[in-house]
Amino acid sequence: MRTPKSFEEGMERLNTILVQMQSEETTLADSVKLYAEAASLMEYCHAALEKTSLQISEIDAKLAGTVQEES
């Protein structure tokens, strides 16, 4: 599995995997491979969300400091 270039790409691949896993044509062996890929993608997407959340918190803290300084 290659690392996605973005959160959106990771989510798109997760959706594709979900469709593949729901297909009756997907073998058990392929399902296990898809599951492993999905687990890695979920970890990547979770980390991306955590990073974004931290960035937003830092921006909010800066804005709060600016508002207090103006008071």
MMTF fields as JSON, N, C-alpha, C and O atoms, coordinates in Angstrom:
{
  "mmtfVersion": "1.0.0",
  "mmtfProducer": "UNKNOWN",
  "numBonds": 283,
  "numAtoms": 284,
  "numGroups": 71,
  "numChains": 1,
  "numModels": 1,
  "chainsPerModel": [1],
  "groupsPerChain": [71],
  "chainIdList": ["A"],
  "bondAtomList": [4, 2, 8, 6, 12, 10, 16, 14, 20, 18, 24, 22, 28, 26, 32, 30, 36, 34, 40, 38, 44, 42, 48, 46, 52, 50, 56, 54, 60, 58, 64, 62, 68, 66, 72, 70, 76, 74, 80, 78, 84, 82, 88, 86, 92, 90, 96, 94, 100, 98, 104, 102, 108, 106, 112, 110, 116, 114, 120, 118, 124, 122, 128, 126, 132, 130, 136, 134, 140, 138, 144, 142, 148, 146, 152, 150, 156, 154, 160, 158, 164, 162, 168, 166, 172, 170, 176, 174, 180, 178, 184, 182, 188, 186, 192, 190, 196, 194, 200, 198, 204, 202, 208, 206, 212, 210, 216, 214, 220, 218, 224, 222, 228, 226, 232, 230, 236, 234, 240, 238, 244, 242, 248, 246, 252, 250, 256, 254, 260, 258, 264, 262, 268, 266, 272, 270, 276, 274, 280, 278],
  "bondOrderList": [1, 1, 1, 1, 1, 1, 1, 1, 1, 1, 1, 1, 1, 1, 1, 1, 1, 1, 1, 1, 1, 1, 1, 1, 1, 1, 1, 1, 1, 1, 1, 1, 1, 1, 1, 1, 1, 1, 1, 1, 1, 1, 1, 1, 1, 1, 1, 1, 1, 1, 1, 1, 1, 1, 1, 1, 1, 1, 1, 1, 1, 1, 1, 1, 1, 1, 1, 1, 1, 1],
  "groupList": [{"groupName": "MET", "atomNameList": ["N", "CA", "C", "O"], "elementList": ["N", "C", "C", "O"], "formalChargeList": [0, 0, 0, 0], "bondAtomList": [1, 0, 2, 1, 3, 2], "bondOrderList": [1, 1, 2], "singleLetterCode": "M", "chemCompType": "L-PEPTIDE LINKING"}, {"groupName": "ARG", "atomNameList": ["N", "CA", "C", "O"], "elementList": ["N", "C", "C", "O"], "formalChargeList": [0, 0, 0, 0], "bondAtomList": [1, 0, 2, 1, 3, 2], "bondOrderList": [1, 1, 2], "singleLetterCode": "R", "chemCompType": "L-PEPTIDE LINKING"}, {"groupName": "THR", "atomNameList": ["N", "CA", "C", "O"], "elementList": ["N", "C", "C", "O"], "formalChargeList": [0, 0, 0, 0], "bondAtomList": [1, 0, 2, 1, 3, 2], "bondOrderList": [1, 1, 2], "singleLetterCode": "T", "chemCompType": "L-PEPTIDE LINKING"}, {"groupName": "PRO", "atomNameList": ["N", "CA", "C", "O"], "elementList": ["N", "C", "C", "O"], "formalChargeList": [0, 0, 0, 0], "bondAtomList": [1, 0, 2, 1, 3, 2], "bondOrderList": [1, 1, 2], "singleLetterCode": "P", "chemCompType": "L-PEPTIDE LINKING"}, {"groupName": "LYS", "atomNameList": ["N", "CA", "C", "O"], "elementList": ["N", "C", "C", "O"], "formalChargeList": [0, 0, 0, 0], "bondAtomList": [1, 0, 2, 1, 3, 2], "bondOrderList": [1, 1, 2], "singleLetterCode": "K", "chemCompType": "L-PEPTIDE LINKING"}, {"groupName": "SER", "atomNameList": ["N", "CA", "C", "O"], "elementList": ["N", "C", "C", "O"], "formalChargeList": [0, 0, 0, 0], "bondAtomList": [1, 0, 2, 1, 3, 2], "bondOrderList": [1, 1, 2], "singleLetterCode": "S", "chemCompType": "L-PEPTIDE LINKING"}, {"groupName": "PHE", "atomNameList": ["N", "CA", "C", "O"], "elementList": ["N", "C", "C", "O"], "formalChargeList": [0, 0, 0, 0], "bondAtomList": [1, 0, 2, 1, 3, 2], "bondOrderList": [1, 1, 2], "singleLetterCode": "F", "chemCompType": "L-PEPTIDE LINKING"}, {"groupName": "GLU", "atomNameList": ["N", "CA", "C", "O"], "elementList": ["N", "C", "C", "O"], "formalChargeList": [0, 0, 0, 0], "bondAtomList": [1, 0, 2, 1, 3, 2], "bondOrderList": [1, 1, 2], "singleLetterCode": "E", "chemCompType": "L-PEPTIDE LINKING"}, {"groupName": "GLY", "atomNameList": ["N", "CA", "C", "O"], "elementList": ["N", "C", "C", "O"], "formalChargeList": [0, 0, 0, 0], "bondAtomList": [1, 0, 2, 1, 3, 2], "bondOrderList": [1, 1, 2], "singleLetterCode": "G", "chemCompType": "PEPTIDE LINKING"}, {"groupName": "LEU", "atomNameList": ["N", "CA", "C", "O"], "elementList": ["N", "C", "C", "O"], "formalChargeList": [0, 0, 0, 0], "bondAtomList": [1, 0, 2, 1, 3, 2], "bondOrderList": [1, 1, 2], "singleLetterCode": "L", "chemCompType": "L-PEPTIDE LINKING"}, {"groupName": "ASN", "atomNameList": ["N", "CA", "C", "O"], "elementList": ["N", "C", "C", "O"], "formalChargeList": [0, 0, 0, 0], "bondAtomList": [1, 0, 2, 1, 3, 2], "bondOrderList": [1, 1, 2], "singleLetterCode": "N", "chemCompType": "L-PEPTIDE LINKING"}, {"groupName": "ILE", "atomNameList": ["N", "CA", "C", "O"], "elementList": ["N", "C", "C", "O"], "formalChargeList": [0, 0, 0, 0], "bondAtomList": [1, 0, 2, 1, 3, 2], "bondOrderList": [1, 1, 2], "singleLetterCode": "I", "chemCompType": "L-PEPTIDE LINKING"}, {"groupName": "VAL", "atomNameList": ["N", "CA", "C", "O"], "elementList": ["N", "C", "C", "O"], "formalChargeList": [0, 0, 0, 0], "bondAtomList": [1, 0, 2, 1, 3, 2], "bondOrderList": [1, 1, 2], "singleLetterCode": "V", "chemCompType": "L-PEPTIDE LINKING"}, {"groupName": "GLN", "atomNameList": ["N", "CA", "C", "O"], "elementList": ["N", "C", "C", "O"], "formalChargeList": [0, 0, 0, 0], "bondAtomList": [1, 0, 2, 1, 3, 2], "bondOrderList": [1, 1, 2], "singleLetterCode": "Q", "chemCompType": "L-PEPTIDE LINKING"}, {"groupName": "ALA", "atomNameList": ["N", "CA", "C", "O"], "elementList": ["N", "C", "C", "O"], "formalChargeList": [0, 0, 0, 0], "bondAtomList": [1, 0, 2, 1, 3, 2], "bondOrderList": [1, 1, 2], "singleLetterCode": "A", "chemCompType": "L-PEPTIDE LINKING"}, {"groupName": "ASP", "atomNameList": ["N", "CA", "C", "O"], "elementList": ["N", "C", "C", "O"], "formalChargeList": [0, 0, 0, 0], "bondAtomList": [1, 0, 2, 1, 3, 2], "bondOrderList": [1, 1, 2], "singleLetterCode": "D", "chemCompType": "L-PEPTIDE LINKING"}, {"groupName": "TYR", "atomNameList": ["N", "CA", "C", "O"], "elementList": ["N", "C", "C", "O"], "formalChargeList": [0, 0, 0, 0], "bondAtomList": [1, 0, 2, 1, 3, 2], "bondOrderList": [1, 1, 2], "singleLetterCode": "Y", "chemCompType": "L-PEPTIDE LINKING"}, {"groupName": "CYS", "atomNameList": ["N", "CA", "C", "O"], "elementList": ["N", "C", "C", "O"], "formalChargeList": [0, 0, 0, 0], "bondAtomList": [1, 0, 2, 1, 3, 2], "bondOrderList": [1, 1, 2], "singleLetterCode": "C", "chemCompType": "L-PEPTIDE LINKING"}, {"groupName": "HIS", "atomNameList": ["N", "CA", "C", "O"], "elementList": ["N", "C", "C", "O"], "formalChargeList": [0, 0, 0, 0], "bondAtomList": [1, 0, 2, 1, 3, 2], "bondOrderList": [1, 1, 2], "singleLetterCode": "H", "chemCompType": "L-PEPTIDE LINKING"}],
  "groupTypeList": [0, 1, 2, 3, 4, 5, 6, 7, 7, 8, 0, 7, 1, 9, 10, 2, 11, 9, 12, 13, 0, 13, 5, 7, 7, 2, 2, 9, 14, 15, 5, 12, 4, 9, 16, 14, 7, 14, 14, 5, 9, 0, 7, 16, 17, 18, 14, 14, 9, 7, 4, 2, 5, 9, 13, 11, 5, 7, 11, 15, 14, 4, 9, 14, 8, 2, 12, 13, 7, 7, 5],
  "groupIdList": [1, 2, 3, 4, 5, 6, 7, 8, 9, 10, 11, 12, 13, 14, 15, 16, 17, 18, 19, 20, 21, 22, 23, 24, 25, 26, 27, 28, 29, 30, 31, 32, 33, 34, 35, 36, 37, 38, 39, 40, 41, 42, 43, 44, 45, 46, 47, 48, 49, 50, 51, 52, 53, 54, 55, 56, 57, 58, 59, 60, 61, 62, 63, 64, 65, 66, 67, 68, 69, 70, 71],
  "secStructList": [7, 7, 7, 7, 1, 1, 2, 2, 2, 2, 2, 2, 2, 2, 2, 2, 2, 2, 2, 2, 2, 2, 7, 6, 6, 1, 7, 2, 2, 2, 2, 2, 2, 2, 2, 2, 2, 2, 2, 2, 2, 2, 2, 2, 2, 2, 2, 2, 2, 2, 2, 2, 2, 2, 2, 2, 2, 2, 2, 2, 2, 2, 2, 2, 2, 2, 2, 2, 2, 2, 7],
  "xCoordList": [0.834, 0.0, 0.875, 1.813, 0.572, 1.305, 0.579, -0.638, 1.346, 0.772, -0.013, 0.474, -1.216, -2.008, -1.314, -0.544, -1.603, -1.024, -1.773, -1.251, -3.006, -3.805, -4.845, -5.089, -5.442, -6.518, -7.66, -8.223, -7.987, -9.095, -8.827, -9.726, -7.599, -7.233, -7.347, -7.805, -6.939, -7.055, -8.505, -8.836, -9.366, -10.784, -11.421, -12.257, -11.023, -11.54, -11.164, -11.988, -9.914, -9.472, -10.218, -10.58, -10.454, -11.228, -12.632, -13.133, -13.259, -14.59, -14.55, -15.456, -13.51, -13.35, -13.185, -13.776, -12.385, -12.169, -13.48, -13.771, -14.268, -15.555, -16.446, -17.059, -16.517, -17.326, -16.799, -17.575, -15.477, -14.891, -15.174, -15.469, -15.084, -15.31, -16.773, -17.07, -17.674, -19.091, -19.494, -20.579, -18.635, -18.934, -18.883, -17.965, -19.859, -19.886, -18.779, -18.451, -18.211, -17.157, -15.777, -14.836, -15.656, -14.375, -14.129, -14.961, -12.978, -12.642, -12.249, -11.965, -12.237, -11.834, -10.391, -10.08, -9.517, -8.108, -7.973, -7.195, -8.726, -8.682, -9.27, -8.794, -10.289, -10.895, -9.897, -9.864, -9.089, -8.079, -7.043, -6.632, -6.621, -5.668, -6.274, -5.612, -7.522, -8.208, -8.366, -8.219, -8.666, -8.808, -7.502, -7.499, -6.401, -5.092, -4.793, -4.283, -5.11, -4.894, -5.782, -5.342, -7.033, -7.963, -7.474, -7.59, -6.931, -6.42, -5.292, -5.238, -4.402, -3.307, -3.831, -3.346, -4.82, -5.402, -6.125, -6.052, -6.817, -7.503, -6.494, -6.735, -5.374, -4.319, -3.777, -3.58, -3.539, -3.051, -4.069, -3.699, -5.339, -6.372, -6.559, -6.758, -6.497, -6.615, -5.466, -5.682, -4.26, -3.099, -3.257, -2.914, -3.772, -3.984, -5.012, -4.841, -6.07, -7.082, -6.518, -6.817, -5.713, -5.087, -4.174, -4.179, -3.395, -2.497, -3.296, -2.935, -4.373, -5.214, -5.872, -5.969, -6.319, -6.93, -5.939, -6.3, -4.697, -3.653, -3.403, -3.242, -3.373, -3.161, -4.294, -4.052, -5.52, -6.673, -6.601, -6.889, -6.221, -6.086, -5.031, -5.22, -3.923, -2.867, -3.359, -3.048, -4.116, -4.666, -5.637, -5.596, -6.519, -7.475, -6.759, -7.177, -5.686, -4.935, -4.307, -4.31, -3.777, -3.194, -4.269, -4.067, -5.421, -6.516, -6.999, -7.286, -7.091, -7.531, -6.523, -6.911, -5.238, -4.211, -4.284, -4.064, -4.588, -4.715, -5.902, -5.814, -7.018, -8.23, -7.976, -8.42, -7.274, -7.008, -6.077, -6.245, -5.091, -4.166, -4.871, -4.488, -5.911, -6.624, -7.557, -7.948, -7.924, -8.878, -8.248, -8.905],
  "yCoordList": [-1.183, 0.0, 1.242, 1.352, 2.147, 3.405, 4.398, 4.335, 5.303, 6.316, 7.318, 7.777, 7.657, 8.646, 10.005, 10.326, 10.782, 12.128, 13.122, 14.189, 12.769, 13.682, 12.897, 11.718, 13.57, 12.987, 12.561, 11.476, 13.436, 13.16, 11.912, 11.104, 11.773, 10.589, 9.324, 8.282, 9.425, 8.295, 7.901, 6.715, 8.882, 8.602, 8.003, 7.104, 8.502, 7.965, 6.488, 5.668, 6.159, 4.766, 3.913, 2.776, 4.436, 3.696, 3.386, 2.279, 4.342, 4.107, 3.04, 2.211, 3.057, 2.038, 0.659, -0.317, 0.589, -0.68, -1.194, -2.387, -0.304, -0.693, -1.334, -2.373, -0.724, -1.269, -2.645, -3.575, -2.764, -4.04, -5.127, -6.267, -4.772, -5.765, -6.194, -7.308, -5.337, -5.673, -6.518, -7.1, -6.584, -7.358, -8.855, -9.336, -9.569, -11.018, -11.698, -12.858, -10.988, -11.554, -11.487, -12.128, -10.728, -10.594, -11.844, -12.235, -12.452, -13.668, -13.33, -12.178, -14.337, -14.149, -13.651, -12.748, -14.245, -13.827, -12.364, -11.619, -11.954, -10.551, -9.634, -8.515, -10.102, -9.311, -9.034, -7.933, -10.026, -9.851, -8.818, -7.972, -8.882, -7.896, -6.5, -5.532, -6.402, -5.105, -4.569, -3.371, -5.465, -5.058, -4.484, -3.473, -5.14, -4.656, -3.284, -2.401, -3.11, -1.804, -0.746, 0.376, -1.108, -0.161, 0.254, 1.421, -0.688, -0.365, 0.667, 1.607, 0.489, 1.443, 2.806, 3.84, 2.8, 4.062, 4.781, 6.006, 4.037, 4.662, 5.298, 6.382, 4.63, 5.192, 6.488, 7.479, 6.473, 7.664, 8.813, 9.941, 8.52, 9.561, 10.099, 11.299, 9.219, 9.665, 10.613, 11.642, 10.267, 11.13, 12.476, 13.516, 12.458, 13.711, 14.584, 15.8, 13.975, 14.733, 15.289, 16.425, 14.506, 14.971, 16.171, 17.149, 16.08, 17.177, 18.432, 19.529, 18.272, 19.403, 20.008, 21.229, 19.16, 19.637, 20.463, 21.5, 20.005, 20.746, 22.102, 23.114, 22.109, 23.372, 24.361, 25.552, 23.863, 24.727, 25.257, 26.428, 24.406, 24.835, 25.93, 26.891, 25.78, 26.798, 28.123, 29.189, 28.057, 29.28, 29.933, 31.147, 29.127, 29.668, 30.327, 31.384, 29.704, 30.265, 31.606, 32.548, 31.686, 32.953, 34.022, 35.166, 33.631, 34.599, 35.06, 36.243, 34.152, 34.509, 35.46, 36.394, 35.23, 36.121, 37.498, 38.496, 37.566, 38.834, 39.611, 40.825, 38.933, 39.593, 40.123, 41.225, 39.369, 39.811, 41.019, 41.924, 41.048, 42.153, 43.446, 44.534, 43.321, 44.491, 45.061, 46.225, 44.248, 44.688, 45.672, 46.144],
  "zCoordList": [0.0, 0.0, 0.0, 0.789, -0.862, -0.874, 0.026, 0.199, 0.587, 1.462, 0.62, -0.413, 1.052, 0.295, 0.301, 1.207, -0.721, -0.823, 0.055, 0.379, 0.439, 1.247, 2.044, 1.788, 3.004, 3.783, 2.868, 3.012, 1.927, 1.013, 0.162, -0.072, -0.288, -1.069, -0.204, -0.675, 1.029, 1.943, 2.171, 2.169, 2.366, 2.568, 1.311, 1.395, 0.173, -1.088, -1.235, -1.64, -0.904, -0.99, 0.034, -0.268, 1.235, 2.228, 1.713, 1.91, 1.063, 0.497, -0.585, -0.679, -1.396, -2.439, -1.815, -2.277, -0.771, -0.067, 0.512, 0.43, 1.095, 1.667, 0.61, 0.856, -0.552, -1.645, -2.059, -2.275, -2.166, -2.555, -1.524, -1.882, -0.248, 0.806, 0.872, 1.302, 0.457, 0.473, -0.732, -0.752, -1.716, -2.917, -2.62, -1.955, -3.109, -2.941, -3.74, -3.489, -4.686, -5.527, -4.863, -5.33, -3.794, -3.104, -2.259, -1.441, -2.478, -1.738, -0.308, 0.019, 0.524, 1.917, 1.995, 2.772, 1.187, 1.187, 0.778, 1.375, -0.235, -0.661, 0.41, 0.603, 1.093, 2.167, 3.281, 3.831, 3.61, 4.655, 4.212, 5.008, 2.955, 2.433, 2.446, 2.819, 2.04, 2.032, 3.454, 3.697, 4.385, 5.781, 6.323, 7.024, 5.99, 6.447, 5.854, 6.543, 4.585, 3.946, 4.588, 4.837, 4.853, 5.477, 6.863, 7.238, 7.621, 8.959, 8.864, 9.657, 7.901, 7.719, 7.285, 7.743, 6.406, 5.942, 7.074, 7.176, 7.919, 9.052, 10.0, 10.531, 10.212, 11.061, 10.448, 11.152, 9.134, 8.438, 8.558, 8.885, 8.295, 8.329, 9.748, 9.937, 10.736, 12.128, 12.484, 13.124, 12.071, 12.342, 11.641, 12.204, 10.423, 9.688, 10.406, 10.489, 10.921, 11.659, 12.966, 13.334, 13.662, 14.898, 14.626, 15.373, 13.551, 13.182, 12.865, 13.293, 12.121, 11.759, 12.995, 13.118, 13.897, 15.131, 15.946, 16.502, 16.016, 16.725, 16.069, 16.751, 14.738, 14.023, 14.305, 14.501, 14.324, 14.601, 16.032, 16.278, 16.963, 18.358, 18.494, 19.239, 17.774, 17.812, 17.231, 17.763, 16.153, 15.544, 16.512, 16.711, 17.122, 18.088, 19.267, 19.738, 19.74, 20.865, 20.481, 21.274, 19.278, 18.807, 18.704, 19.109, 18.154, 18.035, 19.399, 19.586, 20.345, 21.693, 22.333, 23.034, 22.095, 22.626, 22.013, 22.699, 20.741, 20.052, 20.564, 20.748, 20.798, 21.299, 22.705, 23.027, 23.552, 24.918, 24.918, 25.736, 24.01, 23.937, 23.516, 23.946, 22.668, 22.193, 23.25, 23.164, 24.259, 25.294, 26.241, 27.169]
}
